[in-house]
Amino acid sequence: MKEDLGQSILDLFDINTEPIACATIAQVHLARVHGFDEKVVLKVQRVENNKLMRLDMNNMLLISRLMDKLGLRLPFDHTSVLLEYQNQVCCFPRKKKYA
């Protein structure tokens, strides 16, 4: 982030070190931008878990496509949902390590 923003994240935010939410791909912290009273939320992506997310996504897509071939239908298009999730959120390296 320092390279992208031109300064350390600690120079920009007062960050609560205790996360308010955690998941495989990220954790979320409350923070305040220096000089402002309003609270913000910082999502810190866990880049080291990208391999696990790719494996999970590939397994879910395998099962979803198998269900499609077997004619097992859910009340929504699960394969399209997973593909959209894969393209928009998960599993592909980003230039920036934060969201």
Secondary structure, 3 states (H helix, E strand, C coil): CHHHHCCCHHHHEEECCCCCEECCCEEEEEEEECCCCCEEEEEEECHHHHHHHHHHHHHHHHHHHHHHHHCCCCCCCHHHHHHHHHHHCCCCCCCCCEC
